Every structure is written in structure tokens, then in C-alpha cells.
């Protein structure tokens, strides 16, 4: 294992892979990227404005730097969302490099497209990360920020990435570490459980449930990857407005749909309680938010 951050400490974790919780599972519909498919409606706008600057921007800069280190000519980003990583990639890549950004949700990509000028070389395509619409050996690097956790068929997604990479291509992706290292996710889950004790919204279990380093490395090896490195990356981030951050965690994720599907739901009460937890338990008015992720790089 490789340490890419000076104070990062590599750890082994108990393996917990939570399958996406979605309507398709209940109805027998398609199962590709279905939890990610719930990022629709007004969610993408809240996601980009309120969550992006707090929990995604710094990690986007980190993963983009890693991705461009090999000077790739053709780059693919899966689960690109609202283009937070895409923007960093385009800024760092040589102007002649070609960048393709994909996501299952057109609503997310619509926001991403607005971040780029007509002359910038970025192609946007709605695509399922477990069934990529590209020929074998098309890309030098594939990048994915906080998407793998939501894929219903993770081994298949790894095989697809391996297929579309060139012979010497690289895959760079990150996942959140556990609730123990990301208190904002734990508090979002626990606060929702307190408000809905008989039918707790499960969303915030999923993003933090896929983090076992050895298990992920084994899956990558099975898919045909080698020279696999894992790095723990910690970020401390000042949160200017804890209430806005709490609102983003509710309205900027599928949590809002899970709440609305429960009788007598009141999202505003949950936001107030979560804001209170951020202020009194995490002291976010005085202290930075502590976050931790695991970055994988495979050849």
C-alpha cells in the first residue's frame, strides 16, 4: 500500500458492501446503477451548490492531479455527476487531450455541461458505468469520484473499465471511508433514524459502506488490473454555513425522496435537527469538518 498524503495511515476495515436500495429492486426493473439513478429532479442542483464546495471539491482536485500525472491523451470519467471533477480535469489536461464525461443521469450532466465553453474539448454522454458504450482500448485513463459505491454490479464495472482502457491504461477512483471517519454521514444517518425509527431512510449507509481495501484490490485483480495502490486521504474543511450543509445532505441526495415516501414526512425538521448536531456535536462553527476517503490507482 502506498501513502500519498504525509499523515495518511492505511488501515484494514471490516468489509460491508451494501447493495443499492432502489425502486428497481422492489419492482424487478433494471438493476444497473440504480441508486445513482435516483439523483434526479431538483437533487442535482442542490448537490452541486451546497455539497460540491464542502465535501467534493478538494477530493476532486486530488483525483484530477493523480489522473493527469501520466499525461493521458484520452480520458474517460464515469459517474461524473455535475462535473466537479470534470472541471478540474479539463483545467489540468493539455488542450489537445480529449475528455469524455459520462453519468447515468441527464439532469446531472445538464449542470456539468454549463460549466464548459463551446470550444473546450469535453464530450458528455449518458452512460451506465457497468455497460460502457465505448470500444475496447479507447482511453488512457478512466476516473471515477464517489461513484463505485453506488454501482449495483461492481465487479462488472471494473471489467468494463479494464476493457475500454489501453494496454498501459490507468484507473483512478475514490470511495468514502466509514462513518467512523466521516461524522457528517454518520450524523445524517443517525438523525434520520431518530425521526423515522420504524422505517429509517437508508441512503447514508450506502456511500460509506464500500471501503475494504483488500477486498477492493482483490476485485480489481480479478478484473485484470495490476500495480494496485491505495491511499488514505484526509481533508479538513471549514463549513461556513452548517445549516446550508445540512440542507444539502437532505435535498441534494436521494435522502429527500426516501423521506417524502414516508407518511407525515417533514424534511425541515430533519434539517433543523441535523444542523443542531453539526453545531453541538461537531462544533462546525469553530472547527473544520473532518473527512476521509480512500483513493485507488490501478494499471
Number of C-alpha atoms within 10 A of each C-alpha: 13 14 14 14 11 9 10 15 13 15 11 10 14 13 14 15 15 15 19 24 19 19 14 14 14 8 8 8 11 10 16 21 28 22 22 25 18 19 23 17 11 13 22 26 21 19 23 22 15 19 22 20 15 19 20 16 15 17 23 22 17 14 22 24 15 15 24 18 10 12 14 19 16 19 26 24 25 28 27 27 30 27 27 22 26 29 18 17 24 20 12 17 21 13 12 10 15 18 24 18 27 25 25 23 24 20 19 26 22 16 17 22 18 11 13 15 9 9 6 13 14 21 12 18 17 19 19 21 27 21 14 17 13 14 10 15 15 16 27 21 27 24 27 27 25 22 21 24 25 23 23 21 17 20 17 16 23 21 19 19 29 24 19 21 24 17 14 10 22 25 24 22 23 25 23 25 24 24 19 12 16 18 18 23 22 17 21 25 20 19 19 25 15 13 18 17 11 8 13 17 26 17 22 21 22 19 22 24 21 24 23 19 22 16 16 18 20 14 16 24 16 13 18 15 21 14 10 19 17 22 21 24 23 21 14 14 16 15 19 13 13 20 18 17 26 25 23 23 24 25 23 24 23 23 23 20 19 17 23 13 11 13 8 9 15 13 19 11 11 21 23 14 20 26 22 17 19 23 17 11 11 17 14 21 15 11 13 15 21 17 22 22 21 21 25 23 23 20 19
